[in-house]
Amino acid sequence: MRNYMKLEIPSKSLNEAFARAAVGAFAAQADPTVEELADIKTSVSEAVTNSIIHGYRDTAGVIYIECEARLGKTCVIEITVRDEGVGIPDVERAMEPLFTTAPDEERSGMGFTVMESFMDTLDVTSEKGKGTTVKMSKKINARAIDE
Amino acid sequence: MNCEIEQVGGALVVKLKGEIDQHCAEELRGDIDRQLDIKHSASLIIDLGGVDFMDSSGLGLIMGRYRKMQARGGKILLARPTPAVDKLLELSGINKLVGRERTK
């Protein structure tokens, strides 16, 4: 069985908690473990935070979140977080651990590393001036669910 | 996010409760640094026992306090991280830099 949801939120930091809670609630249908759910929520929080502070650089913008659940013996949760912000000039460099454009603001530079480690797949595409799309997925070893 | 700060001997003890993300990290940073500067604490203990959620904004917060304490010759200890928070600390390498308070 497939299921999906779409979410559109303004790029306000207040919405980071809402976004990860909403995706977490959606992912719950795949019966994840506590650790799997925490991994998903943390990764969503990282992607949404990136869009707010880097994509829109604290200006007003919209963040689009789409989730798809493929439910079966092994479930897969796919999450897309997209913004229409400034884009990332060098995605490969941005994904290096500890890379940050704002060391004075105490960013850890671990956002993409967290997503990469906590999810099974991560794909980042970006175009200067057009925005960034982060696609990630995680397998959930759930008990069999009726299709 | 809720934050209780008290001076115990030479240590500033910060008890964090709730969720740490970018939205609340800046306010937390200000609250902790203000007290560190007022109390001139020799060490900083961050009690993470009540933290339900933390992302890399929390790592930035801890690394910043680590650097601050190191610059003034002090030390920082973390206490009672939940398994999810500890997984993040381990991934970041912070566990190799920052000591662990094991008493409570």
gemmi code that builds the backbone of each chain (N, CA, C; Angstrom):
import gemmi

chains = {
    "A": [
        ("MET", (0.839, -1.195, 0.000), (0.000, 0.000, 0.000), (0.879, 1.252, 0.000)),
        ("ARG", (0.442, 2.261, -0.704), (1.169, 3.534, -0.711), (0.326, 4.603, -0.051)),
        ("ASN", (0.976, 5.480, 0.581), (0.288, 6.608, 1.191), (1.188, 7.834, 1.023)),
        ("TYR", (0.627, 9.015, 1.058), (1.470, 10.202, 0.917), (0.881, 11.377, 1.659)),
        ("MET", (1.695, 12.392, 1.847), (1.195, 13.661, 2.381), (2.060, 14.801, 1.862)),
        ("LYS", (1.459, 15.976, 1.796), (2.181, 17.172, 1.353), (1.949, 18.278, 2.369)),
        ("LEU", (2.991, 19.023, 2.584), (2.943, 20.055, 3.614), (3.647, 21.302, 3.071)),
        ("GLU", (3.085, 22.462, 3.341), (3.680, 23.717, 2.883), (3.757, 24.645, 4.081)),
        ("ILE", (4.956, 25.102, 4.415), (5.086, 25.946, 5.613), (5.956, 27.169, 5.319)),
        ("PRO", (5.677, 28.287, 5.972), (6.571, 29.431, 5.831), (7.919, 29.149, 6.504)),
        ("SER", (8.958, 29.798, 6.011), (10.322, 29.504, 6.506), (10.581, 30.212, 7.836)),
        ("LYS", (9.822, 29.834, 8.831), (10.006, 30.382, 10.184), (10.570, 29.277, 11.062)),
        ("SER", (11.545, 29.636, 11.905), (12.188, 28.611, 12.734), (11.194, 27.946, 13.685)),
        ("LEU", (10.141, 28.673, 14.005), (9.078, 28.116, 14.850), (8.487, 26.849, 14.229)),
        ("ASN", (8.545, 26.755, 12.888), (7.941, 25.617, 12.192), (8.830, 24.377, 12.129)),
        ("GLU", (10.073, 24.473, 12.619), (10.956, 23.302, 12.605), (10.341, 22.171, 13.429)),
        ("ALA", (9.858, 22.523, 14.611), (9.263, 21.502, 15.501), (7.997, 20.927, 14.870)),
        ("PHE", (7.200, 21.801, 14.261), (5.959, 21.331, 13.628), (6.266, 20.370, 12.476)),
        ("ALA", (7.251, 20.748, 11.644), (7.586, 19.921, 10.469), (8.030, 18.524, 10.901)),
        ("ARG", (8.920, 18.431, 11.873), (9.419, 17.098, 12.257), (8.337, 16.296, 12.979)),
        ("ALA", (7.463, 17.009, 13.726), (6.373, 16.295, 14.399), (5.378, 15.757, 13.377)),
        ("ALA", (5.085, 16.557, 12.344), (4.123, 16.141, 11.317), (4.666, 14.940, 10.526)),
        ("VAL", (5.945, 15.023, 10.129), (6.534, 13.910, 9.384), (6.636, 12.676, 10.289)),
        ("GLY", (6.969, 12.903, 11.542), (7.045, 11.787, 12.497), (5.699, 11.096, 12.646)),
        ("ALA", (4.633, 11.895, 12.707), (3.286, 11.325, 12.835), (2.924, 10.529, 11.587)),
        ("PHE", (3.326, 11.048, 10.405), (3.063, 10.334, 9.152), (3.855, 9.021, 9.112)),
        ("ALA", (5.117, 9.090, 9.524), (5.985, 7.898, 9.478), (5.536, 6.828, 10.467)),
        ("ALA", (4.792, 7.235, 11.477), (4.376, 6.287, 12.524), (3.541, 5.135, 11.966)),
        ("GLN", (2.885, 5.365, 10.808), (2.063, 4.305, 10.214), (2.920, 3.105, 9.763)),
        ("ALA", (4.224, 3.339, 9.599), (5.120, 2.240, 9.213), (5.634, 1.483, 10.435)),
        ("ASP", (5.161, 1.872, 11.594), (5.521, 1.201, 12.847), (7.038, 1.190, 13.100)),
        ("PRO", (7.656, 2.362, 13.035), (9.110, 2.419, 13.252), (9.459, 2.194, 14.722)),
        ("THR", (10.706, 1.813, 14.964), (11.186, 1.759, 16.344), (11.395, 3.198, 16.825)),
        ("VAL", (11.602, 3.345, 18.126), (11.863, 4.677, 18.692), (13.083, 5.295, 18.019)),
        ("GLU", (14.110, 4.469, 17.786), (15.341, 4.982, 17.173), (15.101, 5.402, 15.718)),
        ("GLU", (14.362, 4.577, 14.973), (14.086, 4.925, 13.571), (13.288, 6.230, 13.474)),
        ("LEU", (12.322, 6.378, 14.365), (11.504, 7.591, 14.354), (12.351, 8.815, 14.709)),
        ("ALA", (13.236, 8.665, 15.685), (14.126, 9.773, 16.072), (15.042, 10.145, 14.906)),
        ("ASP", (15.526, 9.136, 14.182), (16.402, 9.385, 13.019), (15.662, 10.218, 11.965)),
        ("ILE", (14.414, 9.841, 11.706), (13.617, 10.550, 10.694), (13.344, 11.991, 11.136)),
        ("LYS", (12.924, 12.151, 12.370), (12.601, 13.498, 12.867), (13.838, 14.398, 12.872)),
        ("THR", (14.977, 13.823, 13.255), (16.211, 14.626, 13.284), (16.596, 15.049, 11.861)),
        ("SER", (16.482, 14.127, 10.918), (16.867, 14.435, 9.533), (15.952, 15.504, 8.933)),
        ("VAL", (14.661, 15.415, 9.221), (13.720, 16.433, 8.726), (14.046, 17.790, 9.338)),
        ("SER", (14.359, 17.789, 10.615), (14.704, 19.029, 11.298), (15.939, 19.673, 10.661)),
        ("GLU", (16.919, 18.830, 10.301), (18.136, 19.348, 9.657), (17.817, 19.970, 8.297)),
        ("ALA", (17.016, 19.273, 7.500), (16.705, 19.758, 6.149), (15.904, 21.065, 6.207)),
        ("VAL", (14.918, 21.108, 7.095), (14.085, 22.311, 7.210), (14.915, 23.482, 7.751)),
        ("THR", (15.775, 23.200, 8.720), (16.638, 24.267, 9.267), (17.561, 24.811, 8.178)),
        ("ASN", (18.123, 23.913, 7.360), (18.972, 24.364, 6.249), (18.219, 25.310, 5.326)),
        ("SER", (16.972, 24.956, 5.000), (16.182, 25.814, 4.106), (15.957, 27.189, 4.729)),
        ("ILE", (15.698, 27.207, 6.025), (15.418, 28.481, 6.695), (16.663, 29.357, 6.777)),
        ("ILE", (17.769, 28.773, 7.275), (18.922, 29.643, 7.550), (19.861, 29.815, 6.349)),
        ("HIS", (19.891, 28.821, 5.470), (20.773, 28.952, 4.304), (19.972, 29.276, 3.042)),
        ("GLY", (18.890, 28.524, 2.803), (18.100, 28.729, 1.583), (17.491, 30.125, 1.532)),
        ("TYR", (16.778, 30.462, 2.579), (16.083, 31.761, 2.597), (16.827, 32.816, 3.409)),
        ("ARG", (17.877, 32.390, 4.091), (18.692, 33.320, 4.890), (17.829, 34.265, 5.716)),
        ("ASP", (16.912, 33.691, 6.430), (16.030, 34.430, 7.340), (15.086, 35.412, 6.641)),
        ("THR", (14.936, 35.274, 5.316), (13.896, 36.051, 4.643), (12.669, 35.150, 4.504)),
        ("ALA", (11.545, 35.748, 4.120), (10.318, 34.958, 4.029), (10.344, 34.066, 2.789)),
        ("GLY", (10.005, 32.825, 2.964), (9.939, 31.892, 1.850), (9.032, 30.745, 2.227)),
        ("VAL", (8.871, 29.812, 1.295), (8.006, 28.662, 1.563), (8.829, 27.384, 1.461)),
        ("ILE", (8.584, 26.486, 2.382), (9.246, 25.179, 2.367), (8.188, 24.124, 2.056)),
        ("TYR", (8.494, 23.275, 1.075), (7.549, 22.245, 0.636), (8.056, 20.886, 1.109)),
        ("ILE", (7.225, 20.189, 1.826), (7.618, 18.871, 2.337), (6.650, 17.826, 1.786)),
        ("GLU", (7.202, 16.803, 1.179), (6.369, 15.708, 0.686), (6.860, 14.400, 1.274)),
        ("CYS", (5.950, 13.562, 1.679), (6.312, 12.249, 2.228), (5.521, 11.172, 1.516)),
        ("GLU", (6.201, 10.076, 1.262), (5.511, 8.920, 0.714), (5.875, 7.709, 1.562)),
        ("ALA", (4.878, 6.922, 1.875), (5.125, 5.686, 2.629), (4.781, 4.507, 1.741)),
        ("ARG", (5.725, 3.577, 1.620), (5.428, 2.314, 0.943), (5.356, 1.265, 2.039)),
        ("LEU", (4.155, 0.781, 2.259), (3.922, -0.080, 3.411), (3.813, -1.535, 2.977)),
        ("GLY", (4.634, -2.345, 3.564), (4.609, -3.772, 3.273), (5.397, -4.484, 4.342)),
        ("LYS", (5.994, -5.629, 3.995), (6.808, -6.333, 5.003), (7.969, -5.456, 5.446)),
        ("THR", (8.597, -4.836, 4.459), (9.562, -3.787, 4.781), (8.984, -2.482, 4.268)),
        ("CYS", (8.872, -1.528, 5.147), (8.290, -0.242, 4.752), (9.408, 0.729, 4.388)),
        ("VAL", (9.080, 1.645, 3.494), (10.037, 2.697, 3.149), (9.329, 4.037, 3.283)),
        ("ILE", (9.986, 4.943, 3.980), (9.474, 6.310, 4.088), (10.378, 7.194, 3.244)),
        ("GLU", (9.783, 7.877, 2.265), (10.550, 8.809, 1.431), (10.122, 10.226, 1.772)),
        ("ILE", (11.091, 11.087, 1.952), (10.791, 12.470, 2.354), (11.516, 13.424, 1.413)),
        ("THR", (10.796, 14.414, 0.922), (11.405, 15.463, 0.095), (11.183, 16.807, 0.776)),
        ("VAL", (12.262, 17.537, 0.973), (12.175, 18.893, 1.536), (12.735, 19.841, 0.473)),
        ("ARG", (11.891, 20.755, 0.006), (12.302, 21.623, -1.108), (12.115, 23.092, -0.740)),
        ("ASP", (13.069, 23.924, -1.159), (12.876, 25.373, -0.997), (13.177, 26.068, -2.311)),
        ("GLU", (12.765, 27.306, -2.397), (13.032, 28.110, -3.593), (13.960, 29.262, -3.218)),
        ("GLY", (14.953, 28.933, -2.409), (15.890, 29.937, -1.905), (17.075, 30.158, -2.824)),
        ("VAL", (18.191, 30.557, -2.222), (19.362, 30.975, -3.011), (20.114, 29.814, -3.647)),
        ("GLY", (19.875, 28.604, -3.148), (20.591, 27.447, -3.695), (21.972, 27.291, -3.053)),
        ("ILE", (22.576, 26.131, -3.314), (23.905, 25.838, -2.747), (24.910, 25.859, -3.895)),
        ("PRO", (25.919, 26.739, -3.846), (26.875, 26.843, -4.959), (27.641, 25.543, -5.207)),
        ("ASP", (28.037, 24.852, -4.147), (28.839, 23.632, -4.286), (28.276, 22.576, -3.324)),
        ("VAL", (27.399, 21.735, -3.855), (26.709, 20.754, -3.004), (27.699, 19.778, -2.371)),
        ("GLU", (28.667, 19.333, -3.177), (29.644, 18.352, -2.677), (30.388, 18.899, -1.455)),
        ("ARG", (30.782, 20.159, -1.546), (31.528, 20.790, -0.438), (30.604, 20.999, 0.761)),
        ("ALA", (29.362, 21.397, 0.467), (28.404, 21.638, 1.563), (28.123, 20.362, 2.348)),
        ("MET", (28.307, 19.217, 1.687), (27.998, 17.951, 2.357), (29.184, 17.399, 3.147)),
        ("GLU", (30.318, 18.077, 3.067), (31.475, 17.621, 3.856), (31.199, 17.849, 5.338)),
        ("PRO", (31.563, 16.871, 6.202), (31.358, 17.068, 7.636), (32.061, 18.328, 8.131)),
        ("LEU", (31.387, 19.052, 8.994), (31.896, 20.258, 9.656), (31.974, 21.478, 8.740)),
        ("PHE", (31.549, 21.317, 7.456), (31.539, 22.498, 6.588), (30.404, 23.427, 7.015)),
        ("THR", (30.738, 24.684, 7.207), (29.690, 25.651, 7.516), (30.029, 26.990, 6.883)),
        ("THR", (29.000, 27.706, 6.449), (29.219, 29.031, 5.866), (29.195, 30.101, 6.950)),
        ("ALA", (28.815, 29.678, 8.172), (28.662, 30.673, 9.241), (29.294, 30.195, 10.544)),
        ("PRO", (30.646, 30.064, 10.573), (31.297, 29.566, 11.791), (31.064, 30.466, 13.005)),
        ("ASP", (30.915, 31.773, 12.773), (30.711, 32.700, 13.893), (29.346, 32.518, 14.552)),
        ("GLU", (28.421, 31.902, 13.840), (27.081, 31.733, 14.396), (26.928, 30.376, 15.084)),
        ("GLU", (28.049, 29.710, 15.286), (28.062, 28.431, 15.993), (27.229, 27.353, 15.308)),
        ("ARG", (27.238, 27.338, 13.988), (26.634, 26.215, 13.273), (27.625, 25.058, 13.371)),
        ("SER", (27.113, 23.858, 13.534), (28.016, 22.726, 13.706), (28.556, 22.222, 12.372)),
        ("GLY", (27.860, 22.528, 11.282), (28.286, 22.007, 9.981), (28.031, 20.515, 9.843)),
        ("MET", (27.119, 19.999, 10.671), (26.866, 18.555, 10.690), (25.517, 18.173, 10.076)),
        ("GLY", (24.781, 19.142, 9.563), (23.424, 18.877, 9.084), (23.339, 17.767, 8.050)),
        ("PHE", (24.114, 17.878, 6.970), (24.059, 16.849, 5.922), (24.648, 15.525, 6.407)),
        ("THR", (25.672, 15.608, 7.264), (26.265, 14.379, 7.806), (25.230, 13.613, 8.633)),
        ("VAL", (24.435, 14.356, 9.392), (23.381, 13.726, 10.196), (22.363, 13.042, 9.273)),
        ("MET", (21.922, 13.775, 8.246), (20.934, 13.193, 7.313), (21.499, 11.943, 6.640)),
        ("GLU", (22.751, 12.033, 6.217), (23.394, 10.926, 5.520), (23.530, 9.698, 6.439)),
        ("SER", (23.831, 9.952, 7.702), (24.046, 8.842, 8.644), (22.741, 8.239, 9.141)),
        ("PHE", (21.744, 9.076, 9.328), (20.503, 8.613, 9.951), (19.498, 8.050, 8.944)),
        ("MET", (19.658, 8.406, 7.656), (18.741, 7.908, 6.636), (19.489, 6.882, 5.770)),
        ("ASP", (18.747, 6.113, 4.971), (19.398, 5.115, 4.114), (19.867, 5.719, 2.803)),
        ("THR", (19.093, 6.676, 2.278), (19.532, 7.351, 1.059), (19.380, 8.860, 1.236)),
        ("LEU", (20.248, 9.600, 0.557), (20.170, 11.066, 0.597), (20.603, 11.588, -0.763)),
        ("ASP", (19.774, 12.441, -1.345), (20.108, 13.030, -2.634), (19.829, 14.530, -2.555)),
        ("VAL", (20.828, 15.319, -2.849), (20.672, 16.777, -2.755), (20.900, 17.383, -4.129)),
        ("THR", (19.924, 18.119, -4.623), (20.113, 18.837, -5.870), (19.843, 20.317, -5.615)),
        ("SER", (20.614, 21.159, -6.268), (20.474, 22.577, -6.003), (20.851, 23.388, -7.232)),
        ("GLU", (20.200, 24.502, -7.394), (20.525, 25.391, -8.503), (20.566, 26.815, -7.977)),
        ("LYS", (21.640, 27.506, -8.305), (21.822, 28.868, -7.797), (20.627, 29.752, -8.162)),
        ("GLY", (20.058, 30.372, -7.181), (18.930, 31.271, -7.402), (17.586, 30.583, -7.556)),
        ("LYS", (17.599, 29.247, -7.639), (16.334, 28.521, -7.850), (15.908, 27.740, -6.610)),
        ("GLY", (16.898, 27.310, -5.837), (16.540, 26.575, -4.628), (17.206, 25.216, -4.509)),
        ("THR", (16.819, 24.508, -3.467), (17.452, 23.226, -3.128), (16.380, 22.176, -2.836)),
        ("THR", (16.636, 20.967, -3.301), (15.740, 19.844, -3.000), (16.533, 18.734, -2.326)),
        ("VAL", (16.064, 18.321, -1.164), (16.688, 17.227, -0.424), (15.717, 16.051, -0.426)),
        ("LYS", (16.166, 14.933, -1.012), (15.341, 13.717, -1.005), (16.031, 12.683, -0.150)),
        ("MET", (15.296, 12.097, 0.749), (15.910, 11.064, 1.600), (14.887, 9.978, 1.884)),
        ("SER", (15.411, 8.801, 2.174), (14.493, 7.703, 2.466), (15.076, 6.816, 3.556)),
        ("LYS", (14.164, 6.120, 4.218), (14.600, 5.196, 5.265), (13.724, 3.955, 5.233)),
        ("LYS", (14.390, 2.813, 5.300), (13.652, 1.547, 5.397), (13.242, 1.336, 6.841)),
        ("ILE", (12.032, 0.896, 7.006), (11.523, 0.612, 8.350), (11.213, -0.879, 8.391)),
        ("ASN", (11.861, -1.566, 9.286), (11.645, -3.015, 9.361), (10.395, -3.330, 10.169)),
        ("ALA", (9.305, -2.854, 9.651), (8.049, -3.008, 10.379), (7.495, -4.421, 10.251)),
        ("ARG", (6.580, -4.738, 11.140), (5.840, -5.989, 11.012), (4.949, -5.887, 9.772)),
        ("ALA", (4.566, -7.028, 9.218), (3.748, -7.038, 7.994), (2.457, -6.258, 8.199)),
        ("ILE", (2.162, -5.444, 7.215), (0.927, -4.667, 7.262), (0.084, -5.082, 6.059)),
        ("ASP", (-1.207, -5.227, 6.220), (-2.064, -5.654, 5.115), (-1.960, -4.681, 3.946)),
        ("GLU", (-1.795, -5.222, 2.764), (-1.665, -4.354, 1.597), (-3.047, -3.998, 1.063)),
    ],
    "B": [
        ("MET", (11.233, 24.453, 25.096), (12.498, 24.236, 25.791), (12.490, 24.974, 27.113)),
        ("ASN", (12.893, 24.260, 28.133), (12.959, 24.837, 29.462), (14.396, 24.693, 29.963)),
        ("CYS", (14.890, 25.716, 30.632), (16.289, 25.704, 31.048), (16.408, 26.185, 32.490)),
        ("GLU", (16.955, 25.343, 33.345), (17.200, 25.749, 34.735), (18.708, 25.850, 34.932)),
        ("ILE", (19.136, 26.987, 35.473), (20.569, 27.198, 35.650), (20.866, 27.503, 37.113)),
        ("GLU", (21.793, 26.772, 37.687), (22.203, 27.093, 39.063), (23.694, 26.838, 39.241)),
        ("GLN", (24.277, 27.619, 40.130), (25.702, 27.451, 40.440), (25.832, 26.466, 41.602)),
        ("VAL", (26.584, 25.402, 41.396), (26.815, 24.421, 42.464), (28.321, 24.334, 42.682)),
        ("GLY", (28.795, 24.917, 43.779), (30.240, 25.005, 43.989), (30.844, 25.853, 42.880)),
        ("GLY", (31.867, 25.328, 42.234), (32.489, 26.092, 41.153), (31.884, 25.820, 39.788)),
        ("ALA", (30.830, 24.996, 39.779), (30.267, 24.594, 38.478), (28.917, 25.252, 38.209)),
        ("LEU", (28.740, 25.663, 36.976), (27.426, 26.125, 36.550), (26.686, 24.910, 35.983)),
        ("VAL", (25.562, 24.561, 36.617), (24.806, 23.391, 36.173), (23.588, 23.862, 35.373)),
        ("VAL", (23.512, 23.408, 34.128), (22.415, 23.790, 33.236), (21.554, 22.563, 32.967)),
        ("LYS", (20.326, 22.595, 33.444), (19.425, 21.472, 33.194), (18.481, 21.839, 32.058)),
        ("LEU", (18.583, 21.087, 30.962), (17.766, 21.380, 29.785), (16.611, 20.383, 29.712)),
        ("LYS", (15.443, 20.898, 29.363), (14.274, 20.025, 29.199), (13.549, 20.404, 27.914)),
        ("GLY", (13.079, 19.401, 27.180), (12.307, 19.666, 25.966), (13.110, 19.398, 24.712)),
        ("GLU", (12.918, 20.226, 23.693), (13.535, 19.993, 22.392), (14.527, 21.107, 22.067)),
        ("ILE", (15.705, 20.733, 21.588), (16.715, 21.729, 21.203), (16.840, 21.742, 19.689)),
        ("ASP", (16.471, 22.859, 19.098), (16.684, 23.046, 17.663), (17.154, 24.476, 17.432)),
        ("GLN", (17.250, 24.858, 16.170), (17.786, 26.172, 15.849), (16.901, 27.288, 16.410)),
        ("HIS", (15.602, 26.999, 16.518), (14.648, 28.003, 16.995), (14.972, 28.467, 18.416)),
        ("CYS", (15.416, 27.545, 19.258), (15.651, 27.919, 20.660), (17.138, 28.013, 21.019)),
        ("ALA", (18.022, 27.582, 20.106), (19.449, 27.496, 20.443), (20.054, 28.853, 20.795)),
        ("GLU", (19.638, 29.889, 20.064), (20.251, 31.201, 20.293), (19.891, 31.752, 21.676)),
        ("GLU", (18.645, 31.558, 22.059), (18.205, 32.032, 23.378), (18.938, 31.262, 24.486)),
        ("LEU", (19.069, 29.952, 24.287), (19.780, 29.121, 25.272), (21.224, 29.574, 25.419)),
        ("ARG", (21.841, 29.829, 24.262), (23.240, 30.276, 24.246), (23.395, 31.553, 25.071)),
        ("GLY", (22.478, 32.498, 24.847), (22.522, 33.765, 25.576), (22.351, 33.555, 27.070)),
        ("ASP", (21.387, 32.704, 27.443), (21.114, 32.453, 28.868), (22.332, 31.833, 29.553)),
        ("ILE", (22.943, 30.843, 28.910), (24.083, 30.138, 29.517), (25.299, 31.071, 29.607)),
        ("ASP", (25.589, 31.766, 28.508), (26.780, 32.630, 28.485), (26.672, 33.761, 29.503)),
        ("ARG", (25.467, 34.299, 29.645), (25.254, 35.386, 30.611), (25.619, 34.913, 32.018)),
        ("GLN", (25.119, 33.730, 32.366), (25.382, 33.201, 33.710), (26.859, 32.830, 33.885)),
        ("LEU", (27.472, 32.299, 32.827), (28.901, 31.966, 32.901), (29.727, 33.219, 33.178)),
        ("ASP", (29.343, 34.316, 32.523), (30.087, 35.562, 32.692), (29.846, 36.182, 34.067)),
        ("ILE", (28.638, 36.052, 34.565), (28.320, 36.624, 35.887), (28.995, 35.815, 37.000)),
        ("LYS", (28.886, 34.496, 36.867), (29.343, 33.622, 37.970), (30.829, 33.239, 37.859)),
        ("HIS", (31.446, 33.518, 36.722), (32.854, 33.142, 36.490), (33.087, 31.665, 36.830)),
        ("SER", (32.195, 30.811, 36.393), (32.250, 29.383, 36.746), (33.482, 28.704, 36.161)),
        ("ALA", (34.095, 27.838, 36.965), (35.284, 27.110, 36.506), (34.898, 25.964, 35.588)),
        ("SER", (33.682, 25.442, 35.788), (33.236, 24.370, 34.894), (31.745, 24.519, 34.585)),
        ("LEU", (31.375, 23.889, 33.509), (29.988, 23.937, 33.045), (29.480, 22.509, 32.894)),
        ("ILE", (28.372, 22.204, 33.568), (27.775, 20.877, 33.428), (26.431, 21.043, 32.730)),
        ("ILE", (26.274, 20.401, 31.582), (25.003, 20.469, 30.858), (24.282, 19.139, 31.047)),
        ("ASP", (23.167, 19.195, 31.752), (22.368, 18.000, 32.026), (21.334, 17.836, 30.908)),
        ("LEU", (21.519, 16.796, 30.100), (20.656, 16.575, 28.935), (19.551, 15.554, 29.220)),
        ("GLY", (19.413, 15.167, 30.486), (18.463, 14.109, 30.854), (17.029, 14.378, 30.434)),
        ("GLY", (16.653, 15.646, 30.378), (15.267, 15.977, 30.037), (15.085, 16.377, 28.581)),
        ("VAL", (16.123, 16.177, 27.766), (16.026, 16.601, 26.361), (15.407, 15.479, 25.518)),
        ("ASP", (14.213, 15.717, 25.004), (13.495, 14.715, 24.204), (14.009, 14.662, 22.775)),
        ("PHE", (14.515, 15.798, 22.312), (14.942, 15.878, 20.907), (16.074, 16.887, 20.791)),
        ("MET", (17.050, 16.569, 19.959), (18.120, 17.531, 19.655), (18.606, 17.302, 18.238)),
        ("ASP", (18.814, 18.378, 17.491), (19.430, 18.230, 16.167), (20.802, 18.907, 16.188)),
        ("SER", (21.393, 19.140, 15.022), (22.772, 19.630, 15.014), (22.889, 21.056, 15.545)),
        ("SER", (21.765, 21.756, 15.691), (21.819, 23.073, 16.333), (22.273, 22.924, 17.781)),
        ("GLY", (21.873, 21.810, 18.406), (22.315, 21.510, 19.773), (23.802, 21.210, 19.816)),
        ("LEU", (24.291, 20.545, 18.760), (25.732, 20.273, 18.681), (26.508, 21.587, 18.602)),
        ("GLY", (25.991, 22.524, 17.799), (26.623, 23.841, 17.677), (26.656, 24.559, 19.020)),
        ("LEU", (25.565, 24.439, 19.751), (25.463, 25.058, 21.076), (26.520, 24.473, 22.031)),
        ("ILE", (26.655, 23.147, 22.037), (27.607, 22.491, 22.939), (29.055, 22.809, 22.518)),
        ("MET", (29.317, 22.757, 21.195), (30.669, 23.059, 20.714), (31.070, 24.498, 21.046)),
        ("GLY", (30.121, 25.403, 20.921), (30.384, 26.807, 21.251), (30.740, 26.986, 22.718)),
        ("ARG", (30.009, 26.253, 23.607), (30.282, 26.366, 25.046), (31.608, 25.692, 25.365)),
        ("TYR", (31.931, 24.609, 24.631), (33.217, 23.927, 24.813), (34.363, 24.896, 24.512)),
        ("ARG", (34.234, 25.598, 23.396), (35.288, 26.549, 23.017), (35.392, 27.678, 24.036)),
        ("LYS", (34.252, 28.143, 24.508), (34.234, 29.241, 25.477), (34.916, 28.817, 26.786)),
        ("MET", (34.584, 27.616, 27.250), (35.163, 27.148, 28.508), (36.661, 26.868, 28.331)),
        ("GLN", (37.018, 26.351, 27.175), (38.427, 26.061, 26.899), (39.242, 27.360, 26.885)),
        ("ALA", (38.663, 28.399, 26.288), (39.357, 29.687, 26.192), (39.613, 30.298, 27.564)),
        ("ARG", (38.746, 29.998, 28.530), (38.960, 30.567, 29.869), (39.575, 29.548, 30.830)),
        ("GLY", (40.088, 28.460, 30.298), (40.779, 27.469, 31.114), (39.860, 26.590, 31.929)),
        ("GLY", (38.585, 26.581, 31.585), (37.623, 25.760, 32.319), (37.308, 24.479, 31.582)),
        ("LYS", (36.354, 23.736, 32.115), (35.979, 22.505, 31.422), (34.455, 22.384, 31.339)),
        ("ILE", (34.041, 21.506, 30.450), (32.611, 21.281, 30.247), (32.331, 19.781, 30.331)),
        ("LEU", (31.237, 19.454, 31.000), (30.830, 18.054, 31.116), (29.379, 17.927, 30.667)),
        ("LEU", (29.061, 16.798, 30.057), (27.673, 16.525, 29.677), (27.135, 15.430, 30.589)),
        ("ALA", (25.866, 15.509, 30.927), (25.280, 14.498, 31.805), (23.994, 13.933, 31.214)),
        ("ARG", (23.787, 12.659, 31.412), (22.542, 11.937, 31.167), (21.902, 12.114, 29.786)),
        ("PRO", (22.675, 12.061, 28.694), (22.006, 12.159, 27.386), (21.132, 10.932, 27.140)),
        ("THR", (20.009, 11.128, 26.494), (19.164, 9.999, 26.094), (19.885, 9.254, 24.956)),
        ("PRO", (19.485, 8.020, 24.662), (20.164, 7.291, 23.573), (20.159, 8.055, 22.244)),
        ("ALA", (19.050, 8.722, 21.925), (18.973, 9.453, 20.640), (19.949, 10.627, 20.627)),
        ("VAL", (20.026, 11.340, 21.742), (20.947, 12.484, 21.819), (22.389, 11.981, 21.820)),
        ("ASP", (22.626, 10.871, 22.514), (23.984, 10.316, 22.578), (24.456, 9.854, 21.196)),
        ("LYS", (23.526, 9.353, 20.395), (23.868, 8.923, 19.028), (24.399, 10.112, 18.214)),
        ("LEU", (23.753, 11.252, 18.404), (24.166, 12.478, 17.714), (25.518, 12.972, 18.238)),
        ("LEU", (25.709, 12.911, 19.539), (26.977, 13.341, 20.148), (28.118, 12.459, 19.640)),
        ("GLU", (27.845, 11.175, 19.544), (28.854, 10.213, 19.086), (29.226, 10.494, 17.631)),
        ("LEU", (28.208, 10.715, 16.802), (28.429, 10.994, 15.378), (29.297, 12.236, 15.185)),
        ("SER", (29.067, 13.232, 16.012), (29.761, 14.512, 15.843), (31.195, 14.484, 16.353)),
        ("GLY", (31.511, 13.496, 17.187), (32.860, 13.456, 17.770), (32.964, 14.247, 19.061)),
        ("ILE", (31.859, 14.890, 19.470), (31.890, 15.698, 20.697), (32.257, 14.846, 21.907)),
        ("ASN", (31.819, 13.590, 21.905), (32.106, 12.708, 23.045), (33.605, 12.522, 23.282)),
        ("LYS", (34.400, 12.748, 22.231), (35.848, 12.613, 22.406), (36.459, 13.870, 23.017)),
        ("LEU", (35.740, 14.978, 22.895), (36.274, 16.252, 23.384), (35.746, 16.622, 24.756)),
        ("VAL", (34.494, 16.274, 24.974), (33.804, 16.740, 26.172), (33.613, 15.582, 27.141)),
        ("GLY", (33.924, 15.821, 28.413), (33.794, 14.769, 29.415), (32.351, 14.483, 29.776)),
        ("ARG", (32.171, 13.414, 30.514), (30.821, 13.000, 30.894), (30.681, 13.039, 32.415)),
        ("GLU", (29.681, 13.722, 32.895), (29.376, 13.752, 34.332), (28.510, 12.534, 34.622)),
        ("ARG", (28.981, 11.644, 35.471), (28.283, 10.366, 35.644), (27.502, 10.260, 36.934)),
        ("THR", (27.609, 11.238, 37.809), (26.948, 11.090, 39.109), (25.439, 11.151, 38.993)),
        ("LYS", (24.881, 12.198, 38.385), (23.423, 12.260, 38.212), (23.064, 13.169, 37.053)),
    ],
}
model = gemmi.Model(1)
for chain_id, residues in chains.items():
    chain = gemmi.Chain(chain_id)
    for i, (resn, *xyz) in enumerate(residues, 1):
        res = gemmi.Residue()
        res.name, res.seqid = resn, gemmi.SeqId(i, " ")
        for name, pos in zip(("N", "CA", "C"), xyz):
            atom = gemmi.Atom()
            atom.name, atom.element = name, gemmi.Element(name[0])
            atom.pos, atom.b_iso = gemmi.Position(*pos), 0.0
            res.add_atom(atom)
        chain.add_residue(res)
    model.add_chain(chain)
structure = gemmi.Structure()
structure.add_model(model)
structure.setup_entities()
